[in-house]
């Protein structure tokens, strides 16, 4: 029997050297090739050839050899054809096979490498592949627009490989998760921002044509991507701002979808993470009930019923909004006073701060071609209503009547007189607004639409908002690092720098660099919360 094993080994040593030595990379459209061809093979063809050899040796062993001979014979074949050439097989075409989604061939590769205990090598190449492909997506700013969609497609494709080719192997699944986490967090901030924006676009009312089940399935897949992101506090800040806009402007596909998404985030991160988001949803439920009662009151007093609706926002839950000076029309002011009285009777002791810049209005306007309904911001509506009493107003007169600052007034007038729907006319004509311009109501305005939404000019608001969010998060993180350092040293009394860094980074829920931590340590030393040891500068003491 030993002579048969030796002869088998010699045969397959020669065959494997000949075939593996001439392996070629996977081609885009590969046709069948005879296994006895003298021409070069690709890796998938070689794997099929190995499977054929295994089947042939299994049949020969069953027909001509004793039962105990089968195992050592097949072990010899696998060792010479697969085990000794693992690196060459993986190096030559593994990436191309995954790129081409060659599930059957990848299943052959997995099966053969598993049979020779070479899954560690497969794991190494699998992890490198996932990270390499992911980095190409994340590190390319020009791909930001479709980044989350691309990552979802990539994850779906790799999950198919895991399920169909790699038998959901736990070691390879762990490598997939680790690699995803590495590449997503290789670029700070942006993946968190873009993931929040993707969810916003998915839940917005523009997607009402999509079935609720499809939206829920998509959100479940996005949550998997969210799970890998370290900057969850940054995600929460962006998500909160987007959620606020959807709720205030009634842009959600449904209230149930909003609650479902917040519940998914709660399941991932705990109630502390979603406390403010849940508070925002409760505010809207409370507002709906309160608004119904106030509407009944307005209908009973038809003389001043302008359809005035109010959203009550708990300051601790919602994003911070800068107050805007605005002199609102008298009839709106009367309705506002009426609501304050109504609200005070039910909730004594609470103070209301008005944010007209967040509101919208619907004005019925008569043009030469007939009446139109204009959907406007409160600021736009306030400016337009001035022309119900005046035929012509200068820029300065409009500013005196509204109290608006130049930046806000200029972009408002630009949206009304220079935008897509020019319900005001200005002199001199042009795309920009100047402080010397004069405005009149454009009675000749025409549109086939009965209801028109007049959009506000953004003036790079998105970039400004992103900068404000990130500055707020960095400030919040700074406080968290300070508090964590003090708590650790208060408990330990004294600790060296390495031990402090290790414990601190394990406590923080976001990434922080050594340079950032050192800066916070220096600040705490200056403020006499901690001090360095006189003899050993790397040792810190807590100061009571």
N, C-alpha and C positions, 0 to 999 in steps of 0.2 A: 504493500500500500504506500509506503513512503516514496517509492520510485514514481508512482502515479502522481502524487502531489508535486514532487520535484519537476516532473515532466510538464505538468499543467502550469506550474509557476514559470518555467522557462518559456513556454509558448506564449503566455500572456504578457510576460515582460517584453518580449520582442514586439508583439502586436501593439501593446500600449505605447511603446516608444515610437513606433512607426506612425500611429494614428495621432497621438497627443503632440508629437513633434511637428505635425503639419496642421494643427487646428487653426481654423480661421474664425474671424469675428462673425457674429450673427448678421445676416443680410436682411433688409427690409421685407422682401417677399421671397421666402425660402421654399422651394419645392422639394419633393421627396428625392432622396439620393440613395442609390443601392448601397447596402452596407459593405459589399465586397469591392466597392469602387477604389481604384488606386488613387483617385483624386482626393484633395483635402476635404476634411469634414468640418462642420461647425460643431459647437458644443452640444446643441440639441440633438443633432444627428449622432454624435458620439454617445450621448446618454441613451438614445434609442438602441444603438448598437450594443451597449453594455447590457441593457435589459434583455436583448435578444440572446446574448451569450449566457446570461444567468438562466434564462428559460431552457436553452439547449443543454447546459450542464445539469440542470435539475432533472430534465427528462432522461439523460444518460445515466445519472446516478440511480434513478428509480428503476431503470430497465436492467442495468448491468452490475451495479455495485451493492454492497451490503448497506443496510440502513445507517450504520455508524459512519459511513464514508461521506455522506452527503454534506454534512456541516463543515468539515475541514476543507473539502473541495471548493464549496462556494465561498468560504472565507478567503481562500487563496485567490480565487478569481477577483473578488471585490477588492482585496488588498492591492493587487497589481493594476487593475483597471481604474479604480476609483481613489482609494486612500492615498496612494503615493502621488497622485496627480491632483489632489484637491485644490491646491493653490492655483495651479495652471488653469483648471476648469473655471474657477471663480474669477480669476483675473481676466481671462479672455473674453467672457461674454455675459457675466452675471448682470451688470448694469443694463446692457442692451436687451437682455431677456425680460427684465422687469419693465423697462421702458416700452417694449413691444407687447407687454401683457401676455406673455406666452405661458399661460397657466399650466397647461399639460406638461410642458417641458420643465417648468419650475417644480412641478410636483415630482417629476422623475428625479430631478436634482436633489430635492429634499429627501426623497425615499432612499436614494443611494448613499447620500452623505450620512443620513441617520443610521443606515445599516453598518457603517464603518466608524461610528462615533465621531463624526467630524462636524457636528452641528455648531460647535463653538466657532469654527472658521466661517460657517455660513452666517452666524450671528454677527460676526465682525464686519463682513462685507455688507450685510443687510443694514446695519446701523450706519455705516459710512455712506451708503447709497441714499438712505432717507435724509440724512443730514445735508448731504451735498445738494440734492434736488430742492430741499426746503430752503437752504441758504440762497439758492439762485432766485427764489421767489421773494423772500423777505428782504434781501439786501439790494433789491432793485427798485428804487423809488418810482421809476416809470411804470411799474406794475401795481402800484398801490391801489388803483381804482378797482382792480379785480382780485386783489390779494386774498380776501377771505373766500371768495368763490373758488379761486385756484387751490387754496389749501383744503377746502371741502372736497373738491374733485380728487385731489391727491390722496387725501385720507381714505376716501371711498375706494379708490383704485388699490391702495396698499392693503386695505381691509379685505378686499377680494382675494389678493395674493395670499394673505394670512389664512383665510378660510378655505380657499379652493386648492392651494398648492402646499401650504405649510401646516395644514391640519390644526390650525389655531394653537400652535406650539407656544407654551407659556413663556419660554426663554426668548423666543423671537418676538412675541407680543410685548414683552418688557423692553426689549431693545427698540422696538418701534415707538413706544411711549417716551422713552428717554431721549431718543433722537428728535422727536417732534418737539419736546420741551426745550431741547438745546437750541434748535434753529429758530423757534418762534421768539425766544428771549434773547437772541443774539443782537436784536435791534430794539433798543429801549423805547418804550412809549407807543410807537406807531401801531404795532399789532393790537394793542388794547384799544386804541382809538378807533381803528378801522373795524374791529369786531363789533364794538358798540354801534358804529354807524351802519354796519351791515344789518344788524338786528333792527335798527330804526327803519331802514328802508324796507325790510321784510314785513314789519308790523304796520307800516303806514297804510292809510286807507286807499292809496293807489293800487294796492294789491287785493282789493275786494273780489277780483275775478278768480283769485286762487282759493281753493277749498280750505276750510279750517284745518282739516286733517293733514293737508300738504304743508301748510304753514307750521303746524305743530311738529311734523316730522323734520322739516328744515331746521327749526329752532333746536330740536334735540341734537341734531348733528352739529350745530354751531356751539352748543354748550360743551360738546366734546373738545372743540378747539379752545374754547374759553378755559377749560380745565387746565390746559398747559401753560396759560399765561401767568407770569409772576406779578405783573403790574395790575393786580385786581382792584386796587384802590383807584388807579387812574381810569380803569374801565368803568368803575362805579360812578365816577364823576362825570364822564362823558355820557354814560347811559342815563344818568339822572337828568342832565340837561335835555337830552333828546326826548325822554319820557315826558318832561314838563311841557315841551312844545306840542307833543302829540295830544296830551290831555287838555291843555288850554285851548288849542285850536281845533279840537275834535278831529284829529287826523289818524286816530287808531282804527285798525280794521275791525276791532271789537274789544269791549271791556274784558271779556273772558280771556282773550288772547293775552292781554296785558297782565292779568292776574296769573295766568298760567306761566308766562315767562318769568315773572318775579318769583313764583314758587319754584321754578327750576333753579334759579340762582340761589334761592334759600337752601335748597337741597344740597347744592354744591358747596356753599360757603357758610351756612348757618344763619340764624336770625339776626345777628349783629350786622351782617353785611347788607341785608335787605330792609333794615328797620326804617330808613328814610324813604325807600321806594314804596314800602307798604303804607307808610304814613301819607304819601302823596295820593295813593289810590283811595285811602279812607277819606281824605279831604274831598276828593271828587264825588264820592258817594254821599258825603254830608252835604256838599254843595248842591247836588241834584235834589235832595229832599228839601233843603232850605229854599232853593230857587223856585220850586213848585209852589211853596206857600207864599212867597213874595209875589209871584206872578198872579196868583189868585187875588192878592191885595191890590195889585195894579189894575187888574181887570175891573175891580169894583169901583175904581176911581178913574174912569175913562178919560177925564180931562187932561191928565198928564201921563198917559200910558204910552211910552215910547219903546216898550219891549226891552226894558232895562234888566240885564242879567249880571249876576256877580259870582265870581269864584272865590271862595274863602281858602286861603293858603296858609298853612302853619309854617311860620318862618323857619323853624328848625329843620323841616323836611325838605324844603324846596331850594333850588339854587339861589344864590345871592344876586339880586337885581339892583342896579343903580337907580335911584329915584330920578324921575324926569320932570322938570318944570313944564306944566301945560295948563293953560287957561281953557277949561272945557266950556262948551256952550251952556247957556243958562238952563235950558230944559233938562240937560243931562245932569247939571249940578243939583237941580231940584230933586230928580230921581235918586241921585246919590245920597242926598240928605234924608230922603224918605227911607232909604234902605238902612242907613245908620241908625235911625230911630227904631225901625223894625228889628234890627239885629240886637240893639242894646236892650230891648225889652226881653229878649230871650236869653242873652248872654251878657249879663251885667258885669262890668269890670274889664272886658276885653277891648283892646284898642285896635282900630283898623287903620292900616297904612295903604293908601291907594297906589296902584301901579298901572296907570293908563297906557303906558307903552306896551303892555302885554295884551291889551284888549283889542277886539275887532268890532266892527259895526256893519250894518247893512242899510244903505241909504237908497231911497227911491228918488231918482233924479229925472226930470223932464227935459228931453232934448227935442230938437226940431223934428226928428223922425219918430218920436214917441218916447214913452217912459222906459227907463232901464233901472235895474237893481244893481248897485255897485257894492261889492264886498271889499271893505277897506280896513286898515288899521284905525284905531281911535285917533291917532295923530293925523292921518290922512283925512279922516272924516271931519275932524275939527277944522282943518284948513279949508276943505271944500265947502263946508257950511257957511263960511264967511261970505261966500259969493251968492248966498241966498238974500243977503241984505245989501251987497255992494256990487256994482257992475264992473269996477276996476279997482285993483289994489296993488300997491307997490310992495316990493320985498320988505321994506322997513315997516309998512303998515301991517302986513301979515305977521311980522315978528312981534310988533307991539300988541296985537290982538291975541296972540297965542302964547307969548312968553317963551317960545322955543329958542334954544341955542342954535348958532349958525350951522353946525354940522348936521343936526337933526332936521332943521328947516330946509336946508339945501337939498338933502337927499329926498325929503318928502315932496318938495316942489318939483324936483327932477322926475320923480315917479309919476306925478300927476300931469306934468306939462311936456316931458321929454321922453317918456317911456312908450310902451306898446300901445297903451290906451290913453290918449291925450285929451282928458276931460277939461283941462285948462289950456289956454293959449298964452304964450308969453312974447314979449317984445324986449329986446330984439330976439329973433328966432335963433335956435342953436341947441346943442346937446347938453350944455352945461348951464348952471344957474349962477348968476352974479347978484351982488347986493343992490345993484342999480336996476334990475329987471322989473318990468310991470306985467301983471297977470290979469287975464279976464276969463270968464266962464266960456267954454267952447260949446255953444249951443248947437253948432253944426256937426258935432261928433256923431259918427255912425258906427254901428256894429250889428252883425246878424244875431248876436247873442242877446237874450233878454236879461241874463244875470252875468255880470263880469267881475272877475277878481283882478283888482289892480295891485300888482306886486310892488313891494317896497324895494328900493335900491339897497343892495347889501353892503357896498363899500368895504369889501374884504373883511366882513364881520366874522367869517369862519376862522380866518387865521388869528384874528384878535381874540376870539373866544377860546381857541385852542391854547394860545399863549397864557391866557388868564387861568384856564383849568390847570395847566401844568405848573404854573407858578404857585397856585393854591395847594396843589398836591405836594410839591416840593417843600413848602412851608409846613404842611401837616406832617410830612415824613420827618422833617428836622425835629419837630417837637416829640414825635414818637421815639426817635433815636435817643434824644436827651433823656426822656423819661425812662427808657429801658436801661440805659447806662447807670443812671442813678439808682434804680431799683435793684439792679444786679449788685452794685457795690454796697448798697445799704444792707443787703442780705449777707454778702461775703466779707464785708468790712475792708478787705484789701485783696487785690487780684493783679496778676501780671497781664501785660498787654495781649499776649497770645490767647490766654484763657478767656479774657474779657471779649475779644473779638469772636471767638468760637461760640460762646454762650449768647452773645448779642445777635449774631447772624442767624442762630437757630431760633431766636424769638421773633425776629422781624418777619413780617408777611410780605416784604418786597425786597428787591435787590438793592444792595447798598455797597459801594466800593470802599476799600480800605482808606482811600484819601478822604472820602466824605465823612467816615467815622472819626478819623484823626482830627478833622476840623471841628467836629462836635465835641470831642474830648478836650481840645484846647479851649473851646468856648466855656465848657463846664468848669475847667480849671480857673479861668479868668473870673468866673462868677462865684468861685469858692464853694462849689458843690462837691468837688473832689480835688485831690492834690497828688503830685508825684512824690515818690519816696526820695528822700534826700540822698541816700546811698545808691539806690537803683532806679534810674529814670523810667525803666520799663514796668515798674510796679506802681499801682494806683491805690490810694486810700480814700475811703468815704469820709466826708466831713459832716458831722452832725449839725 
